[in-house]
Amino acid sequence: MKGLKILISAVFVWLIMFQCCSSPNNGENGELTLFSISPSSKVSHMPSFTLSAFGTNFVPGSEIIFNGVSKQTDYISSTELTCQIDTYDITLNPSAANGDESSSGNLVPVLVRNPAPGGGDSNSTSFIIESNYTFYDEKTIFACSDEQKYPAISADRAGNINVVWMNRKDNPEICFSRSIDEGATWTQELIISETREDSDGPAIAVDSAGNINVAWDDFPIRMEWPHSDIRFCRSTDNGMTWCQAVTINKLGAFCRPEIAVDSEGNLNVVWWDTPDLYSYNGEIWFSRSTDNGSTWSPAVLISTNSESSFNPAIAIDIEGNINVVWQGHLKDNDGICFSRSTDYGATWSPAEIVSSGLRDRGPEIAVDNEGNIIVVWYDHNPMVLFSRSIDYGMTWSQPIAIPGRGFRGRPSVAVDEAGNINVVWEYYSSINPMNYTICFSRSIDGGVTWSKWLEISKSSEFAGFPKIAVDSAGNINVVWAGSATENGLSSIFFSGSIR
């Protein structure tokens, strides 16, 4: 009997010790506490992201409870947990969903729950779902006394931002700069068009490996006009050095190429070409490289049934289908034209009209992960217009005007990995038509509704030629040419979204 009592006492002591060790909420191990979460806020409908929770007495099996829902949680240490928050987790209630700047969004509770035995909940903290972006004050990437124009931007999957632009010195040349800290600082500008030609109209695309690809048009010395070349060069070391520029094609004059990279790293370039500098009978051409830009396919004419074609833009879907829009004349209508290739640019569908509005021009294009095609442009009013195709360009939604004020033009569009549509444009008022501002709006429902527009360029008196890029985390990056005085476009500016 004495031995049995000793055994029972030993089991009782073991049970007490087991409970204390397995339940950090009680006993000597201290209370389960949540100190902070990171990030503590996001804009609604952002792409999926990792949420980190920091506190004390976390154990394997601890769960992050986000807005009442238990998330699959990774145990990092007794003071850190992580989980994935998906797009559907950060939606707004109807009262906050209009994207009004005055709305503070939603507050949702976050806590940590430890398992039984001895489990329990920590204190709760709030995660903020914002209704719209806010932007950093603009940064100057490059400033000088010469004219700066036509910036282009691309962000890699790590969030590094790459910008090219035309710098009009003795001979116009193409410059490059890069930021690895969300646009806070930028590398010294580097000239990448080391030729005696006049270089213009740069375009940029970064592949999945982070290689930077740039195309532009070169006018030879002026006595050789009107002929120009489409040129290309590439950097494999984050823009520190560049390959020797190669010629993609030489046909005519005034080309302005656009470039896109598919998921396999193949390069695709479109441009418009005219017989001479003064002709309005332009055509849209395409070429492709499967060896990192060393060689290029013979040029293929896309605008076979379209007249007076100009200003192409290109986007590639996740299956490698190539989509191109341009400004042109088709079927007795002036408007925005579209064509598509499903065989890597070998053949193209007959051009179709997206919009036949009077003097529609400046189209830009993007494709979401579902293959839906988004096109924006501006008209003679001018207003920024939007249309969308959910059947690979066979039919298009009725064009709608993206809400804004004053006269609006030169839009640029980017779609994030959650399918949100983000657009920037230049705006000026009839009262002061020489004062241009860069504005932004987004749609989270395929273009049915749009957030309240935001002014990004608050210190530049003259701002134009905006371009937008979205990284894999959904961060918005915008670049434009501008000036704080009436002396013209003498600086390249940048602003990015605050998360």
Backbone hydrogen bonds, N-H to C=O, Kabsch-Sander energy under -0.5 kcal/mol:
donor,donor_aa,acceptor,acceptor_aa,energy
5,K,1,M,-2.2
6,I,2,K,-2.1
7,L,3,G,-2.2
8,I,4,L,-2.6
9,S,5,K,-2.6
10,A,6,I,-2.2
11,V,7,L,-2.3
12,F,8,I,-2.4
13,V,9,S,-2.3
14,W,10,A,-2.2
15,L,11,V,-2.4
16,I,12,F,-2.1
17,M,13,V,-2.3
18,F,14,W,-2.7
19,Q,15,L,-2.4
20,C,16,I,-2.2
21,C,17,M,-2.3
22,S,18,F,-2.3
23,S,19,Q,-1.1
25,N,118,G,-0.6
26,N,23,S,-1.7
29,N,26,N,-0.8
30,G,27,G,-1.1
33,T,56,T,-1.3
35,F,33,T,-0.6
35,F,54,F,-2.6
36,S,54,F,-1.7
38,S,52,S,-2.3
42,K,128,I,-2.0
44,S,130,E,-2.5
45,H,90,I,-2.3
46,M,43,V,-1.2
49,F,85,I,-2.1
51,L,83,C,-3.1
52,S,38,S,-2.8
53,A,81,L,-2.9
54,F,36,S,-2.8
55,G,79,T,-1.7
56,T,33,T,-2.1
58,F,78,S,-2.7
62,S,59,V,-2.5
63,E,113,R,-2.5
64,I,71,K,-0.6
65,I,63,E,-0.5
65,I,111,L,-3.2
66,F,64,I,-0.7
66,F,69,V,-2.6
67,N,65,I,-0.7
67,N,109,P,-3.2
69,V,66,F,-1.7
71,K,64,I,-2.6
74,D,82,T,-3.2
76,I,74,D,-0.6
76,I,80,E,-1.9
77,S,80,E,-2.1
80,E,77,S,-1.0
81,L,53,A,-2.1
82,T,74,D,-2.0
83,C,51,L,-1.9
84,Q,72,Q,-0.6
85,I,49,F,-3.1
86,D,84,Q,-0.5
89,D,86,D,-1.6
90,I,86,D,-0.6
90,I,87,T,-1.3
96,A,93,N,-1.9
97,A,93,N,-0.8
97,A,94,P,-0.6
99,G,96,A,-1.0
103,S,100,D,-1.5
106,N,129,I,-2.0
108,V,106,N,-0.5
108,V,127,F,-2.8
110,V,125,T,-2.7
111,L,65,I,-1.8
113,R,63,E,-2.9
114,N,120,G,-3.0
120,G,114,N,-0.8
122,S,112,V,-2.6
125,T,110,V,-2.6
127,F,108,V,-2.9
128,I,40,S,-2.4
129,I,106,N,-3.0
129,I,127,F,-0.5
130,E,42,K,-3.0
130,E,128,I,-0.8
134,T,498,I,-0.6
136,Y,496,G,-2.7
139,K,494,F,-3.0
141,I,139,K,-0.7
141,I,492,I,-2.9
142,F,492,I,-1.3
144,C,490,S,-2.0
147,E,168,R,-0.6
148,Q,489,L,-3.3
149,K,166,M,-2.3
152,A,164,V,-2.6
154,S,162,N,-2.2
156,D,160,N,-2.2
159,G,156,D,-1.9
161,I,179,S,-2.5
162,N,154,S,-2.6
163,V,177,S,-2.7
164,V,152,A,-2.2
165,W,175,C,-1.6
166,M,149,K,-2.8
167,N,165,W,-0.5
167,N,173,E,-3.1
168,R,147,E,-3.0
168,R,166,M,-0.6
169,K,167,N,-1.4
169,K,171,N,-0.6
173,E,167,N,-2.1
175,C,165,W,-2.6
175,C,173,E,-0.5
176,F,190,L,-1.9
177,S,163,V,-2.2
179,S,161,I,-2.4
184,A,181,D,-1.3
187,T,178,R,-2.2
190,L,176,F,-2.2
192,I,174,I,-2.6
192,I,190,L,-0.5
193,S,174,I,-1.0
194,E,192,I,-0.9
195,T,193,S,-2.4
198,D,219,F,-2.8
199,S,172,P,-2.7
199,S,197,E,-0.7
200,D,217,D,-2.4
203,A,215,A,-2.5
205,A,213,N,-2.3
207,D,211,N,-2.1
210,G,207,D,-2.0
212,I,235,S,-2.3
213,N,205,A,-2.6
214,V,233,C,-2.5
215,A,203,A,-2.1
216,W,231,R,-1.9
217,D,200,D,-2.3
218,D,229,D,-2.8
219,F,198,D,-2.9
224,E,221,I,-2.9
225,W,222,R,-1.4
227,H,224,E,-1.3
228,S,252,G,-1.9
229,D,218,D,-2.6
230,I,249,N,-3.1
231,R,216,W,-3.1
231,R,229,D,-0.6
232,F,246,V,-2.2
233,C,214,V,-2.1
235,S,212,I,-2.4
240,M,237,D,-1.2
243,C,234,R,-2.6
246,V,232,F,-2.7
248,I,230,I,-3.3
248,I,246,V,-0.5
249,N,230,I,-1.0
251,L,228,S,-0.6
253,A,274,T,-1.4
258,E,270,V,-2.6
260,A,268,N,-2.4
262,D,266,N,-2.1
265,G,262,D,-1.9
267,L,289,S,-2.3
268,N,260,A,-2.4
269,V,287,S,-2.7
270,V,258,E,-2.4
271,W,285,W,-1.7
272,W,255,C,-2.2
273,D,283,E,-2.4
274,T,253,A,-1.0
279,S,276,D,-1.3
282,G,280,Y,-1.1
283,E,273,D,-1.9
285,W,271,W,-2.8
286,F,300,V,-1.8
287,S,269,V,-2.2
289,S,267,L,-2.5
294,S,291,D,-1.2
297,S,288,R,-2.6
300,V,286,F,-2.6
302,I,284,I,-2.8
302,I,300,V,-0.5
303,S,284,I,-1.1
304,T,302,I,-2.1
306,S,303,S,-0.9
307,E,329,H,-3.1
309,S,282,G,-2.2
310,F,327,Q,-3.2
313,A,325,V,-2.2
315,A,323,N,-2.3
317,D,321,N,-2.1
320,G,317,D,-2.0
322,I,341,S,-2.4
323,N,315,A,-2.9
324,V,339,S,-2.6
325,V,313,A,-2.1
326,W,337,C,-1.8
327,Q,310,F,-2.6
328,G,326,W,-0.5
328,G,335,G,-2.7
329,H,307,E,-2.9
330,L,333,N,-3.2
333,N,330,L,-1.4
335,G,328,G,-2.7
336,I,355,S,-2.2
337,C,326,W,-3.2
337,C,335,G,-0.5
338,F,352,E,-2.3
339,S,324,V,-2.3
341,S,322,I,-2.6
346,A,343,D,-1.2
349,S,340,R,-2.4
352,E,338,F,-2.3
354,V,336,I,-3.4
355,S,336,I,-1.2
360,D,357,G,-1.5
361,R,378,Y,-2.6
364,E,376,V,-2.7
366,A,374,I,-2.2
368,D,372,N,-2.1
371,G,368,D,-1.9
373,I,389,S,-2.4
374,I,366,A,-3.2
375,V,387,S,-2.5
376,V,364,E,-2.2
377,W,385,L,-1.6
378,Y,361,R,-2.5
379,D,383,M,-1.6
380,H,358,L,-1.0
385,L,377,W,-3.1
385,L,383,M,-0.5
386,F,400,I,-2.3
387,S,375,V,-2.2
389,S,373,I,-2.4
394,M,391,D,-1.1
397,S,388,R,-2.4
400,I,386,F,-2.0
402,I,384,V,-2.5
407,F,428,Y,-3.1
408,R,382,P,-2.1
409,G,426,E,-2.4
412,S,424,V,-2.2
414,A,422,N,-2.3
416,D,420,N,-1.9
419,G,416,D,-2.0
421,I,443,S,-2.5
422,N,414,A,-2.7
422,N,420,N,-0.5
423,V,441,S,-2.7
424,V,412,S,-2.3
425,W,439,C,-1.7
426,E,409,G,-2.6
427,Y,437,T,-3.2
428,Y,407,F,-2.2
429,S,432,N,-0.7
435,N,432,N,-2.0
436,Y,434,M,-0.8
436,Y,461,E,-0.6
437,T,427,Y,-2.6
439,C,425,W,-2.8
439,C,437,T,-0.5
440,F,454,L,-2.2
441,S,423,V,-2.2
443,S,421,I,-2.4
448,V,445,D,-0.8
451,S,442,R,-2.9
452,K,98,N,-0.6
454,L,440,F,-2.5
456,I,438,I,-3.3
456,I,454,L,-0.5
457,S,438,I,-1.1
458,K,456,I,-1.5
461,E,483,S,-0.9
462,F,483,S,-2.6
464,G,481,A,-3.0
467,K,479,V,-2.4
469,A,477,N,-2.5
471,D,475,N,-1.6
474,G,471,D,-1.9
477,N,469,A,-2.4
478,V,495,S,-2.7
479,V,467,K,-2.3
480,W,493,F,-1.9
481,A,464,G,-2.6
482,G,491,S,-2.4
483,S,462,F,-2.2
488,G,485,T,-0.6
490,S,482,G,-0.8
490,S,488,G,-1.2
491,S,482,G,-1.7
492,I,142,F,-2.7
493,F,480,W,-3.0
493,F,491,S,-0.5
494,F,139,K,-2.3
495,S,478,V,-2.3
497,S,476,I,-2.2
498,I,134,T,-3.2
499,R,497,S,-0.5
